[in-house]
Amino acid sequence: MTDEQERQRYASLIRLNPEYEERYIILHRHTFPDVLKRIRDSNIRNYSIFLRDGMLFSFYEYVGIDHAGDMEMIGADPVTRDWWTLTDPMQVPLGSRREGEWWAGMPELLHLEPGERHERGSPGGAQRFACVVHKGLSGSLSGKGLRDVIMDSGIQALSLYSKDDCLYVYLEYLGRDEPDKDRADWEAGLARLLESLSLESPCADWHPMREVFHTD
C-alpha cells in the first residue's frame, strides 16, 4: 500500500441469525463484482469479516481522505443496496450500537505494527487471523514493551478492539506453508501478548474466529 494514503483502521460487530449462517457464507463467496468495485472505489482495503458463535466481526483499512463521504457513496450505490436486501435480513444489530449504525462500531484500544510490513498476497506475505476474548482488561493498555513479543511471534500487525465486555483481536501473521504449525505459533504468541496486557482471566478463554469474507 505504498502508493496510497496512510491507512486508518475500522472494526465493527453485528449478530448473524444462526439459521442463515450457511447461506451468508456462500453468499459472501460470490459477492457481486460491482459491490467489490464500490468498496475499492470508496478507498477500503484489506476488508475481512470473521465469524464465531453467531457474531460477525469486520475489519478494514481506509486509505482515503473523506471516510464519511466514501461511506455515503457506498450507501447510495444501487447494486450495493440490492446486496443489502439479501444480507440485512440475516443480521441482528446489537442493542449497544450508536444511533444510525447498523454494524456497531468499536473503539480501537491498541495497535502495534513494530517492524517492516509485508504486503498481503505477495510471496512470504502475511496471513490474517482474528479471535475473541470473553473478558475485559484489568488495566490500561500500552504498546510499550510489546514490540519484541510480537516480532518474536511472527506477528507483523495487531489491532485490539472492545465491545460489550469482549475483546476482539485482528492480527497479521508472517507464517509458513504449514497451517497447523502456523496456528500453534501465532496462538502461542498471542497468548503471551494477552498475558502481558493484564487480562482478568486466563488466555485460554480466547477463541479463534473464522474468516468468511475478504477483499484486498
C-alpha positions as a LaTeX table, in Angstrom:
\begin{tabular}{lrrr}
\hline
Residue & $x$ (\AA) & $y$ (\AA) & $z$ (\AA) \\
\hline
Met1 & 0.00 & 0.00 & 0.00 \\
Thr2 & 2.98 & 2.25 & $-0.52$ \\
Asp3 & 1.23 & 4.15 & $-3.30$ \\
Glu4 & $-1.81$ & 5.11 & $-1.24$ \\
Gln5 & $-2.72$ & 7.32 & 1.69 \\
Glu6 & $-1.91$ & 6.42 & 5.28 \\
Arg7 & $-4.27$ & 3.72 & 6.50 \\
Gln8 & $-6.97$ & 4.22 & 9.09 \\
Arg9 & $-8.49$ & 1.14 & 10.73 \\
Tyr10 & $-12.18$ & 0.43 & 11.40 \\
Ala11 & $-13.84$ & $-2.52$ & 13.13 \\
Ser12 & $-17.48$ & $-3.32$ & 13.86 \\
Leu13 & $-19.82$ & $-6.05$ & 15.09 \\
Ile14 & $-23.23$ & $-7.47$ & 14.25 \\
Arg15 & $-25.00$ & $-10.72$ & 15.07 \\
Leu16 & $-25.82$ & $-13.31$ & 12.43 \\
Asn17 & $-29.10$ & $-15.18$ & 12.67 \\
Pro18 & $-27.96$ & $-18.82$ & 13.10 \\
Glu19 & $-30.45$ & $-20.15$ & 10.55 \\
Tyr20 & $-28.75$ & $-18.07$ & 7.85 \\
Glu21 & $-25.12$ & $-18.93$ & 8.63 \\
Glu22 & $-24.51$ & $-21.30$ & 5.71 \\
Arg23 & $-26.35$ & $-19.03$ & 3.28 \\
Tyr24 & $-24.41$ & $-15.98$ & 4.47 \\
Ile25 & $-21.07$ & $-17.71$ & 3.95 \\
Ile26 & $-21.99$ & $-18.97$ & 0.48 \\
Leu27 & $-23.29$ & $-15.54$ & $-0.49$ \\
His28 & $-20.02$ & $-13.90$ & 0.53 \\
Arg29 & $-18.04$ & $-16.39$ & $-1.53$ \\
His30 & $-19.91$ & $-14.97$ & $-4.52$ \\
Thr31 & $-20.08$ & $-11.28$ & $-3.68$ \\
Phe32 & $-21.41$ & $-9.17$ & $-6.56$ \\
Pro33 & $-18.43$ & $-7.81$ & $-8.57$ \\
Asp34 & $-19.91$ & $-4.30$ & $-8.55$ \\
Val35 & $-20.15$ & $-4.42$ & $-4.75$ \\
Leu36 & $-16.44$ & $-5.25$ & $-4.56$ \\
Lys37 & $-15.67$ & $-2.47$ & $-7.02$ \\
Arg38 & $-17.65$ & 0.05 & $-4.98$ \\
Ile39 & $-15.77$ & $-1.00$ & $-1.84$ \\
Arg40 & $-12.43$ & $-0.40$ & $-3.54$ \\
Asp41 & $-13.55$ & 2.84 & $-5.19$ \\
Ser42 & $-14.52$ & 4.05 & $-1.72$ \\
Asn43 & $-10.91$ & 3.59 & $-0.60$ \\
Ile44 & $-11.47$ & 0.49 & 1.55 \\
Arg45 & $-8.64$ & $-2.04$ & 1.57 \\
Asn46 & $-7.89$ & $-5.30$ & 3.36 \\
Tyr47 & $-11.55$ & $-5.84$ & 4.31 \\
Ser48 & $-12.32$ & $-9.04$ & 6.23 \\
Ile49 & $-15.35$ & $-10.43$ & 8.05 \\
Phe50 & $-14.84$ & $-13.09$ & 10.72 \\
Leu51 & $-17.45$ & $-15.31$ & 12.41 \\
Arg52 & $-17.73$ & $-17.15$ & 15.70 \\
Asp53 & $-20.76$ & $-18.23$ & 17.73 \\
Gly54 & $-23.15$ & $-16.11$ & 15.70 \\
Met55 & $-21.10$ & $-12.90$ & 15.95 \\
Leu56 & $-19.67$ & $-11.18$ & 12.87 \\
Phe57 & $-16.53$ & $-9.07$ & 13.36 \\
Ser58 & $-15.44$ & $-6.87$ & 10.48 \\
Phe59 & $-12.09$ & $-5.13$ & 10.00 \\
Tyr60 & $-10.89$ & $-2.90$ & 7.18 \\
Glu61 & $-8.31$ & $-0.25$ & 6.40 \\
Tyr62 & $-9.29$ & 3.07 & 4.85 \\
Val63 & $-6.84$ & 4.93 & 2.61 \\
Gly64 & $-8.89$ & 7.95 & 1.51 \\
Ile65 & $-9.36$ & 11.43 & 2.97 \\
Asp66 & $-13.15$ & 11.57 & 3.48 \\
His67 & $-14.39$ & 8.45 & 5.25 \\
Ala68 & $-17.92$ & 9.76 & 5.84 \\
Gly69 & $-18.26$ & 10.82 & 2.21 \\
Asp70 & $-17.00$ & 7.50 & 0.92 \\
Met71 & $-19.44$ & 5.63 & 3.18 \\
Glu72 & $-22.26$ & 7.76 & 1.75 \\
Met73 & $-21.16$ & 6.72 & $-1.75$ \\
Ile74 & $-21.43$ & 3.08 & $-0.74$ \\
Gly75 & $-24.88$ & 3.67 & 0.77 \\
Ala76 & $-26.10$ & 5.37 & $-2.41$ \\
Asp77 & $-24.81$ & 2.69 & $-4.76$ \\
Pro78 & $-27.80$ & 0.81 & $-6.27$ \\
Val79 & $-26.02$ & $-2.56$ & $-6.59$ \\
Thr80 & $-24.79$ & $-2.35$ & $-3.00$ \\
Arg81 & $-28.33$ & $-1.56$ & $-1.86$ \\
Asp82 & $-29.54$ & $-4.64$ & $-3.73$ \\
Trp83 & $-26.83$ & $-6.65$ & $-1.94$ \\
Trp84 & $-28.05$ & $-5.35$ & 1.41 \\
Thr85 & $-31.58$ & $-6.59$ & 0.67 \\
Leu86 & $-30.01$ & $-10.06$ & 0.78 \\
Thr87 & $-27.69$ & $-9.63$ & 3.76 \\
Asp88 & $-29.64$ & $-7.33$ & 6.10 \\
Pro89 & $-32.41$ & $-9.85$ & 6.91 \\
Met90 & $-29.71$ & $-12.30$ & 8.02 \\
Gln91 & $-28.25$ & $-9.87$ & 10.55 \\
Val92 & $-29.33$ & $-8.74$ & 14.02 \\
Pro93 & $-27.90$ & $-5.35$ & 15.07 \\
Leu94 & $-26.54$ & $-5.01$ & 18.61 \\
Gly95 & $-28.58$ & $-3.11$ & 21.16 \\
Ser96 & $-25.40$ & $-1.25$ & 22.14 \\
Arg97 & $-24.84$ & 0.27 & 18.69 \\
Arg98 & $-24.91$ & 4.03 & 18.29 \\
Glu99 & $-27.86$ & 5.80 & 16.72 \\
Gly100 & $-27.76$ & 5.47 & 12.95 \\
Glu101 & $-25.45$ & 2.43 & 12.95 \\
Trp102 & $-26.30$ & $-0.97$ & 11.51 \\
Trp103 & $-22.98$ & $-2.61$ & 12.32 \\
Ala104 & $-21.85$ & $-1.41$ & 15.77 \\
Gly105 & $-18.55$ & 0.46 & 15.61 \\
Met106 & $-15.79$ & $-0.47$ & 18.05 \\
Pro107 & $-13.07$ & 1.65 & 19.66 \\
Glu108 & $-9.51$ & 0.61 & 18.89 \\
Leu109 & $-7.72$ & 0.06 & 22.19 \\
Leu110 & $-4.30$ & $-0.78$ & 20.84 \\
His111 & $-2.47$ & $-1.02$ & 17.52 \\
Leu112 & 1.01 & $-2.43$ & 17.10 \\
Glu113 & 3.00 & $-2.59$ & 13.90 \\
Pro114 & 6.55 & $-2.92$ & 15.12 \\
Gly115 & 8.52 & $-3.81$ & 12.02 \\
Glu116 & 8.58 & $-3.74$ & 8.24 \\
Arg117 & 5.18 & $-4.65$ & 6.86 \\
His118 & 4.94 & $-7.37$ & 4.22 \\
Glu119 & 2.18 & $-6.95$ & 1.69 \\
Arg120 & $-0.64$ & $-9.48$ & 1.84 \\
Gly121 & $-0.89$ & $-11.71$ & $-1.20$ \\
Ser122 & 2.79 & $-11.42$ & $-2.07$ \\
Pro123 & 5.33 & $-14.25$ & $-1.70$ \\
Gly124 & 6.03 & $-14.57$ & 2.00 \\
Gly125 & 3.11 & $-12.23$ & 2.73 \\
Ala126 & 1.02 & $-12.19$ & 5.87 \\
Gln127 & $-1.96$ & $-14.34$ & 6.79 \\
Arg128 & $-4.98$ & $-12.83$ & 8.55 \\
Phe129 & $-6.45$ & $-14.06$ & 11.83 \\
Ala130 & $-8.97$ & $-12.82$ & 14.40 \\
Cys131 & $-10.02$ & $-14.03$ & 17.82 \\
Val132 & $-12.35$ & $-13.03$ & 20.65 \\
Val133 & $-11.74$ & $-12.94$ & 24.40 \\
His134 & $-14.89$ & $-13.05$ & 26.50 \\
Lys135 & $-13.45$ & $-10.92$ & 29.30 \\
Gly136 & $-12.34$ & $-7.35$ & 29.82 \\
Leu137 & $-8.98$ & $-5.95$ & 30.82 \\
Ser138 & $-7.97$ & $-5.24$ & 34.40 \\
Gly139 & $-5.54$ & $-2.46$ & 33.49 \\
Ser140 & $-4.81$ & 0.21 & 30.92 \\
Leu141 & $-3.28$ & $-0.69$ & 27.59 \\
Ser142 & 0.10 & 0.34 & 26.31 \\
Gly143 & 2.25 & $-0.81$ & 23.43 \\
Lys144 & 5.39 & $-0.25$ & 25.48 \\
Gly145 & 7.46 & $-3.39$ & 25.83 \\
Leu146 & 5.27 & $-5.42$ & 23.48 \\
Arg147 & 7.28 & $-4.94$ & 20.29 \\
Asp148 & 9.62 & $-7.87$ & 20.96 \\
Val149 & 6.74 & $-10.14$ & 21.96 \\
Ile150 & 5.04 & $-9.51$ & 18.62 \\
Met151 & 8.14 & $-9.73$ & 16.42 \\
Asp152 & 9.31 & $-12.94$ & 18.11 \\
Ser153 & 5.87 & $-14.44$ & 17.41 \\
Gly154 & 5.92 & $-13.61$ & 13.70 \\
Ile155 & 3.03 & $-11.15$ & 14.12 \\
Gln156 & 3.58 & $-8.11$ & 11.89 \\
Ala157 & 0.48 & $-6.07$ & 12.83 \\
Leu158 & $-2.13$ & $-6.30$ & 15.55 \\
Ser159 & $-5.22$ & $-4.28$ & 16.49 \\
Leu160 & $-7.30$ & $-4.75$ & 19.63 \\
Tyr161 & $-10.95$ & $-3.67$ & 19.92 \\
Ser162 & $-13.56$ & $-3.77$ & 22.68 \\
Lys163 & $-17.35$ & $-4.09$ & 22.74 \\
Asp164 & $-19.82$ & $-5.28$ & 25.38 \\
Asp165 & $-17.13$ & $-6.70$ & 27.70 \\
Cys166 & $-15.40$ & $-8.67$ & 24.94 \\
Leu167 & $-12.06$ & $-8.09$ & 23.28 \\
Tyr168 & $-11.59$ & $-8.69$ & 19.54 \\
Val169 & $-8.10$ & $-9.11$ & 18.13 \\
Tyr170 & $-7.16$ & $-8.74$ & 14.47 \\
Leu171 & $-3.63$ & $-9.76$ & 13.52 \\
Glu172 & $-1.44$ & $-10.43$ & 10.53 \\
Tyr173 & 0.99 & $-13.31$ & 10.87 \\
Leu174 & 4.10 & $-13.97$ & 8.81 \\
Gly175 & 3.97 & $-17.74$ & 8.74 \\
Arg176 & 4.96 & $-20.69$ & 6.65 \\
Asp177 & 3.02 & $-23.06$ & 4.41 \\
Glu178 & 2.16 & $-25.33$ & 7.33 \\
Pro179 & $-1.31$ & $-24.30$ & 8.57 \\
Asp180 & $-1.32$ & $-26.40$ & 11.76 \\
Lys181 & 2.17 & $-25.28$ & 12.78 \\
Asp182 & 1.31 & $-21.68$ & 11.89 \\
Arg183 & $-1.75$ & $-21.75$ & 14.11 \\
Ala184 & 0.24 & $-23.14$ & 17.02 \\
Asp185 & 2.85 & $-20.41$ & 16.55 \\
Trp186 & 0.51 & $-17.42$ & 16.36 \\
Glu187 & $-1.76$ & $-18.74$ & 19.11 \\
Ala188 & 1.24 & $-19.08$ & 21.43 \\
Gly189 & 2.48 & $-15.61$ & 20.51 \\
Leu190 & $-0.93$ & $-14.07$ & 21.01 \\
Ala191 & $-1.33$ & $-15.82$ & 24.36 \\
Arg192 & 1.92 & $-14.27$ & 25.55 \\
Leu193 & 0.77 & $-10.89$ & 24.31 \\
Leu194 & $-2.61$ & $-11.08$ & 26.04 \\
Glu195 & $-0.94$ & $-12.17$ & 29.26 \\
Ser196 & 1.20 & $-9.04$ & 29.08 \\
Leu197 & $-1.98$ & $-6.93$ & 28.75 \\
Ser198 & $-3.28$ & $-7.97$ & 32.20 \\
Leu199 & $-6.37$ & $-9.92$ & 31.20 \\
Glu200 & $-8.76$ & $-10.65$ & 34.04 \\
Ser201 & $-8.97$ & $-14.31$ & 33.02 \\
Pro202 & $-6.53$ & $-16.87$ & 31.60 \\
Cys203 & $-5.77$ & $-16.58$ & 27.92 \\
Ala204 & $-7.34$ & $-19.99$ & 27.35 \\
Asp205 & $-10.63$ & $-18.06$ & 27.28 \\
Trp206 & $-9.88$ & $-16.51$ & 23.87 \\
His207 & $-11.15$ & $-18.22$ & 20.73 \\
Pro208 & $-10.11$ & $-18.03$ & 17.05 \\
Met209 & $-12.71$ & $-16.76$ & 14.57 \\
Arg210 & $-13.35$ & $-17.98$ & 11.03 \\
Glu211 & $-12.77$ & $-15.63$ & 8.11 \\
Val212 & $-15.85$ & $-15.73$ & 5.86 \\
Phe213 & $-15.09$ & $-12.77$ & 3.59 \\
His214 & $-12.03$ & $-10.90$ & 2.36 \\
Thr215 & $-11.19$ & $-8.43$ & $-0.35$ \\
Asp216 & $-7.95$ & $-6.53$ & $-0.85$ \\
\hline
\end{tabular}
